[in-house]
Amino acid sequence: MNYDSYNGELDSILNDPIAAGFFVMIILIGLVFGFIAYLISALIYFKTSKTNGFGDVAYIGWIPLLNAYSLFLLTANSDDDTTNRAIAKKNTLIYFGLFIASFIPVIGFIASLGLAGFILYYMYRLLYRWSGDTGKAVFYIILTFFTSGLFFAIYGLMRMSRPFKA
């Protein structure tokens, strides 16, 4: 027997040029779809911010990761603009704390679940502000989850130029 090298299943896949090309193609397609999703969400946050009175900070919708501030600012429901911005800053700090904690071993899984729940809740609040009905907003979140965000993109593009109902 030869014990010098290990020839596992992964070696045969990595040495096959067709399988390697397929793997690279999947990664490139995922990157393209991710970039398109980022552009659409940035456009939604930008236009919605301009439409609903936050034109001075609407550009933040185009900055990756920091565009969560736009989401939190749009979902803050205080009558005072200063209070809305303070709530949005607090939520942005929580968001970044959970994001950084998600890379820490052991607690990262729990932090990732917390981050997903945090973002889903604020997406619900944004959909509620667009639709004006809690039942519709819950249904829209379920649709967003099952369509991997496609529903949010379509609905957001339809509603981004209209003022909030709630």
C-alpha positions as CSV (number, residue, x, y, z in Angstrom):
1,M,0.0,0.0,0.0
2,N,1.0,3.5,-0.7
3,Y,0.6,5.9,2.3
4,D,2.4,8.8,0.8
5,S,-0.6,10.8,-0.5
6,Y,-4.3,11.0,0.2
7,N,-6.5,10.9,-2.8
8,G,-9.9,12.0,-1.5
9,E,-13.1,13.0,-3.3
10,L,-12.2,16.6,-3.2
11,D,-9.0,16.0,-5.1
12,S,-10.8,14.5,-8.0
13,I,-13.2,17.4,-8.1
14,L,-10.5,20.0,-8.0
15,N,-8.5,18.3,-10.7
16,D,-11.5,18.2,-13.1
17,P,-11.5,21.4,-15.2
18,I,-15.2,21.1,-15.9
19,A,-16.1,20.9,-12.2
20,A,-13.7,23.7,-11.4
21,G,-15.2,25.9,-14.1
22,F,-18.7,25.1,-12.9
23,F,-17.7,26.1,-9.4
24,V,-16.2,29.4,-10.6
25,M,-19.3,30.1,-12.7
26,I,-21.5,29.6,-9.6
27,I,-19.4,32.1,-7.6
28,L,-19.5,34.7,-10.4
29,I,-23.2,34.4,-10.9
30,G,-23.7,34.7,-7.1
31,L,-21.6,37.9,-7.1
32,V,-23.5,39.4,-10.0
33,F,-26.9,38.7,-8.3
34,G,-25.5,40.1,-5.0
35,F,-24.4,43.3,-6.7
36,I,-27.7,43.7,-8.4
37,A,-29.6,43.1,-5.1
38,Y,-27.3,45.8,-3.5
39,L,-28.0,48.3,-6.2
40,I,-31.8,47.8,-6.0
41,S,-31.9,48.0,-2.2
42,A,-29.7,51.1,-2.3
43,L,-32.0,52.7,-4.8
44,I,-35.0,51.9,-2.7
45,Y,-33.4,53.4,0.5
46,F,-32.3,56.5,-1.4
47,K,-35.6,57.3,-3.1
48,T,-37.7,56.4,0.0
49,S,-35.5,58.7,2.2
50,K,-35.9,61.6,-0.3
51,T,-39.6,61.0,-0.5
52,N,-40.2,60.9,3.2
53,G,-38.2,63.9,4.4
54,F,-34.7,62.6,4.9
55,G,-33.2,64.0,1.8
56,D,-30.1,65.3,3.7
57,V,-29.0,61.8,4.5
58,A,-30.4,59.9,1.5
59,Y,-27.0,59.4,0.1
60,I,-26.2,57.0,3.0
61,G,-28.4,54.4,1.2
62,W,-25.6,53.9,-1.4
63,I,-22.9,53.1,1.2
64,P,-22.6,49.4,1.8
65,L,-23.3,48.2,5.4
66,L,-24.0,51.8,6.5
67,N,-27.2,51.8,4.4
68,A,-28.8,50.0,7.4
69,Y,-28.9,53.5,9.0
70,S,-31.3,54.4,6.2
71,L,-33.5,51.5,7.1
72,F,-33.5,52.4,10.8
73,L,-34.1,56.0,10.0
74,L,-37.1,55.2,7.8
75,T,-38.6,52.9,10.5
76,A,-38.2,55.3,13.5
77,N,-41.6,56.5,14.4
78,S,-41.2,59.6,16.6
79,D,-42.6,63.0,15.8
80,D,-39.3,64.7,16.5
81,D,-36.6,64.5,13.8
82,T,-33.8,64.6,16.3
83,T,-35.3,61.7,18.2
84,N,-35.7,59.7,14.9
85,R,-32.0,60.2,14.1
86,A,-31.0,59.2,17.7
87,I,-33.1,56.0,17.5
88,A,-31.6,55.2,14.0
89,K,-28.0,55.7,15.3
90,K,-28.7,53.5,18.3
91,N,-30.1,50.8,16.1
92,T,-27.1,51.1,13.7
93,L,-24.7,50.6,16.6
94,I,-26.6,47.5,17.6
95,Y,-26.6,46.3,14.0
96,F,-22.8,46.7,13.8
97,G,-22.3,45.1,17.2
98,L,-24.3,42.0,16.1
99,F,-22.5,42.0,12.7
100,I,-19.0,42.0,14.4
101,A,-20.1,39.4,17.0
102,S,-21.3,37.1,14.2
103,F,-17.6,36.5,13.3
104,I,-16.7,35.3,16.8
105,P,-16.5,31.6,17.2
106,V,-19.2,29.9,19.3
107,I,-21.4,33.0,19.9
108,G,-21.3,33.9,16.2
109,F,-24.2,31.6,15.4
110,I,-26.4,33.2,18.1
111,A,-25.3,36.7,17.0
112,S,-26.1,35.8,13.3
113,L,-29.6,34.7,14.3
114,G,-30.1,37.9,16.3
115,L,-28.9,40.0,13.4
116,A,-31.3,38.2,11.0
117,G,-34.2,38.7,13.4
118,F,-33.3,42.4,14.0
119,I,-33.2,43.1,10.2
120,L,-36.4,41.2,9.6
121,Y,-38.2,43.2,12.3
122,Y,-37.1,46.5,10.8
123,M,-38.0,45.3,7.3
124,Y,-41.4,44.5,8.7
125,R,-41.7,48.0,10.1
126,L,-40.7,49.5,6.7
127,L,-43.3,47.4,4.9
128,Y,-45.8,48.4,7.5
129,R,-45.1,52.1,6.9
130,W,-45.5,51.5,3.2
131,S,-48.7,49.5,3.4
132,G,-50.3,50.9,6.5
133,D,-51.6,47.5,7.7
134,T,-50.0,45.0,10.1
135,G,-51.5,42.0,8.4
136,K,-50.2,43.0,5.0
137,A,-46.8,43.7,6.4
138,V,-46.5,40.3,8.0
139,F,-47.6,38.7,4.8
140,Y,-45.1,40.7,2.9
141,I,-42.3,39.6,5.2
142,I,-43.3,36.0,4.6
143,L,-43.3,36.6,0.9
144,T,-39.9,38.3,1.1
145,F,-38.5,35.3,3.1
146,F,-39.8,32.7,0.6
147,T,-38.8,34.6,-2.5
148,S,-35.3,35.3,-1.1
149,G,-35.8,39.1,-1.1
150,L,-37.3,39.3,-4.6
151,F,-40.7,40.5,-3.3
152,F,-39.1,43.2,-1.2
153,A,-37.2,44.5,-4.2
154,I,-40.3,44.6,-6.4
155,Y,-42.6,46.1,-3.7
156,G,-39.9,48.6,-2.7
157,L,-39.4,49.7,-6.3
158,M,-43.2,50.2,-6.6
159,R,-43.5,52.2,-3.3
160,M,-40.2,54.1,-3.1
161,S,-41.6,57.3,-4.6
162,R,-44.8,57.4,-2.5
163,P,-45.0,58.8,1.0
164,F,-45.6,56.5,3.9
165,K,-49.2,55.6,4.9
166,A,-48.4,54.9,8.5
